[in-house]
Amino acid sequence: MNCMQTRELIGPQLDGELDLMASLELKRHVECCLACAQVQERLQAVRSAVTASAPYYQAPEQFGDQIRAALRREIPHAPAPRRPWRTFLRPLAVAAAVLLVAGLALDMALHSYRSSSHTLAREVVAAHVRSLMADHLLDVRSSNQHTVKPWFNGKIDFAPEVRDLADAGFPLEGGRLDYLDGHAVAALVYRHNLHVINCFVWPARDAEPAVASGAQGYTLVRFTDRGLTWCIISDAAPATLEEFTRALHANAATTVPAKTPN
Ligand SMILES: [Zn+2]
């Protein structure tokens, strides 16, 4: 089950509408997908807040009869309405239609956001797999950041920061050019034990919140930093990628940018 399918099932799950198999699948996904777990938590919180604090009023049983009687007094010559419920339901129907339209608009906005971010996630997974399969992991093979960084000069119009993170357990292997979301991107390659970590870097369009998610057995971490979007993918455990991201940030923050020979 992928993130999009999961998100669609979180609401029904909270309303107790899922069958056992679907709930189990959803549970399995949420356990290893931080992003979906957060969505589930937020919905659960909203649901609890509404249940706990929204006022409920029970109409007395004879309330309907009283209103019908009052209406007959108001319009004595009108024939008794054959379907009195229509009168009561019309304002409700209008309200429901308004809610439906608002809901659809929100849903469409969320959907287009989700599908664009899912398309990107799919592309990132494909690029990662391609790099491992086609013997095209590295265009420049070096653990020296002063070799890898200048290699990108003239090939892309931005300069990704390159750091060897061997001290933190993530030696730099090199880099290559790749293609994502319609433009050339820098791919920095690190290794952690047997796991390859691909870092795709490209100029950010907008500042994006950091997200971690799972897709097809891979963990993805995405964030923007000083105008560049970083998308990190590996089949290493989510905790390992978190550690890697921390090492990346720690090095970027404390190291003075190295002068590279041009
Ligand atoms: Zn997910």
Residues whose N, C-alpha, C, O or C-beta is under 5 A from the ligand:
A	BS01	ZN	C3 C33 C36 G214
